[in-house]
């Protein structure tokens, strides 16, 4: 009997992309779509992290530290009306 690899139910990749609301507002629709497509492509491959080519490096989401970073208003890029956990 051949070995069949079972998928791990705990390693499901999400297709949701979350960024601070201020960053989403400053992005163009093309930039937003690029980030969303990168996350979907990674999820289709079973990965949890999107490609480093789609990282946002403009410095607009910088914070003073982890505490400040966590307190930012994180929203879904595809639908900014929804918070990240929704």
C-alpha angles and dihedrals in degrees: 000000000000121000112257116198112222120214115248110240090209094057100063114144118228123225093205118111118201128191135157112284092238090057093049090052091052094049124093119236089253091055091048092050091048091055093045093049091048091053093047091050091051092048091051088057091049094252123136097208127062123233117289087233088073096051116125111234105167095108096238092121096051117133138185092251146320093297091055092043092054093048093059118110101259115199138175111264093215092052113016091187089073123073118234096259096050 
